[in-house]
Amino acid sequence: MDIALYEYSKTRRQEIVLDKVNPYEKSLQHALQCFQDGSESILSLEQALISLNTALELKSRLTIPIS
């Protein structure tokens, strides 16, 4: 499934090019890096869990099952 983001003005529609990254992968890489080097994460574990649950709920609501 291709996904696109567009910016609209009175005269045109312009596609906004986004890097194709997996946000879950990036989040896990960040967490692992924090554990490895002992640095403090931007989010607490509690905040990260809330964010992950929110993302999964949003994904489930946006996903249309194919019969």
Residue, then its C-alpha position, 0 to 999 in steps of 0.5 A: m500500500d502506497i501512502a502519500l502526504y500532500e500539501y495543498s494551496k490555492t493553486r496546487r497540490q504538492e507531495i511531501v516526500l517522507d523517508k520510509v522508516n519503520p517507527y517501531e524499529k527506530s524506537l526499539q533501536h533507540a531503546l537498545q542504544c540507551f541500554q547499551d551506552g547507559s544514556e537516558s531515554i527521551l521517554s520514560l518506559e511508562q510513556a513509551l508503553i502508552s505511546l506504543n499502545t496508542a500506535l497499535e490501537l490507531k493501526s488497528r482502527l485504520t487497517i481494513p481487513i481483506s476478505 
